């Protein structure tokens, strides 16, 4: 997985752990405060993340990432042949086909979800590379990041500049339209760190 999943995703990739996210986030916040730079943290919450994964988009992502057709066929068989029933008053309903989403508890689901949100990661990396959303330097500017991910949790690190915030908002909207995943803005939060004010 580490060949197709970028370094910003800490979940379900060998050698990475949630503690890595905490350490990096803590270093960034400490740097913002110490140097009086200020910054904006945005914690994103995806609405019913696993339930809203569009199968066609998932398989488009697999093809674009270079998965061989045999693997894609095998994964398609695993996902598209799933039938579900719901308990109503303790009795199961008639089985129906699962047309979208990934099953909670299926060992493939977190890995496949990572592939879908890797699209968001790449969408955020490109503008960072072009200076449209400046990354935050840490460890003496050896590493620049503008986001971290742990499964369905994404945290953005932005300089407190309105143009960076607007670029990030546009990227999130494009990702929603492209992926079928929805960001729950009521459960997401934005936190200002430090004393530096927003400016253009």
N, C-alpha and C positions, 0 to 999 in steps of 0.2 A: 504493500500500500504506500510506502514512503516514496516510491518512484512516481506516483501520480498525485499524491496528496502533499501539498506544500507545507513548509515548516510552521505555518501559522495555526494549523489544526493539531491539537494536542490529544484528541481522543481516538482510541482504537487504532493507533499506529504504533508498531513495535518500537520501544525505546523512548516513548513520550508519555508524559503523565500530566494530570491536572495540576500538580505542584509546580510544574514548569510555568504554567500560565500565571499562577499566583506570584511567583518570584519575579517574572518579567513585569507584570502589572505593578507590583510594589516598587520595583526599581524605577519605572517610568514616573509614577506618582511622586516618589522621593526626589527624583531629578527635577520635576516641575516645581516642587516646593522649594528645594534647596537653591535652585538657580533663579527663583521667582519668575519662571517662564509662563506658568499657567498652562492650562490645557482643558480639553473637554473629553470626558469619558461618556460613551454611549453604549449602554448594555441593551442588546436587541433580544426580543422574545418572539419566536416564530409561533404563530397561531396553529395549534394542533399539528405540529411539525411533521411527524411521521405519517399522519392521516392524509395530508395534503400533497404528498409526493405524486406527481403525475408520471405514470409508467412510461409514456412515450418520451417525455423529456429525459427521464432517467436513462433510457436506452440510447437516446441521441447523445447524451453526455458520455456514455460508455464508448460509443463509436468514435466520438471526437477525441477521447483520451487514448485511443489506439488499442482498445480491448479487441482480441480476436473474435471472429464471428462465432466460433464454437463456444467460447465463454459466454457471449451475449445470448446465444440460443439457450444454453443451459440455465442462465439466470432468468431468462424470459419464462422458461418452463417452470422454474421454481416459484415465480411470482404470479404469473398469469393463470395458473391452474389452481390457485388457492380459492377454496370455497369456505364461506363463513355462515354461521347462524348466530342468532342473538337469543339470550334467555329472556323470555317475557313471562312474568309470574312463575318463574322456576322451570318453565318448559322451553325447549329450543324451538325456534321458528324454522321454516323451510330454509334450506341452504341456498345461498346466493353467491355469485361470483364477485370477487374483490376487483373492482375496476380501477381503483387508485389507492395510493397509500402503501405504507410498509407496516407489517405486523409487529406490534410490540412483543418482545420476547424472542423473535426470530433472530438467530445469531448473524444472519446476513444483513438485517435491517440497518444496524449502526454503520456498517461499512458502506452500504449503498447510499445511505443518507449523507455520509461524509463526501461521497463523490458529487452529489448534487450541490452541497454547500461549498465545495471546492470552486464551483463556478463563481460564487460571490467573492471568495478569496482572490481569485484571479482578476475579477472585475475591480477589486479594491487595489490590487498590486499595480495594475497598469497606470492609473492616474498618479500613484505614488512615485513610480519611476519617471513620470513626465512632469512631476512637480505640481500637479493639479490638486493633490491632497498630500501635503508634506508629511512624510513619515517622522516618527519620533525617534531620535537617536538615543541609544543607551549603551552602556559599557564603553564609555568614551567615544561615542558615535561610531563604533565598529559595526553596529547592527541598527538598521532603520526599520521600523514597523509602523503600520497604521491600524492594525487589527490583530486580534487573537480569536481562535475558535476552540471550543470544547464541545464536540457533538453538535447539539442544536443551539448552543449559546455562542453568541458573537459579541465581542467588545471592540468598539472603535476607539482609537486614540487620535484626537485631532488637536491641532493648534487652534487657539481661540480666534479664528478668522472666519468671517461670514462666508467668504467664497469657498473655503474648504468644507464648511458645513453644508452649503448648497450643493456642491459637487457630490458629497457623500449621500445626501438625500436623493439626488437624481439617480445615482448608482443603485441605491436600495429600491427605488421605484422600478427601474429597469429589470433588476433581479426578480422582483415580484412578478412582473409581467412575463418574463422569460421562463421562470421556474414553476409558477403556480403556487409557490409558497407565499404566505402572507405574513407580514410583520405586524404583530399586535402592539400598536403604539401605546395602548393604555397600560400594558404590562412592561413595556420598554422604559428605560429611564436615561436621562441625560444629567451628568454631574459636572459642575464646573470646579476645577482644582486650581488653587492659587488665586492671586489677586489681579492678574492681567485681564483687562477688559477686551470684549470683542471689538475688532476693528476690521476695516476693509483691507 
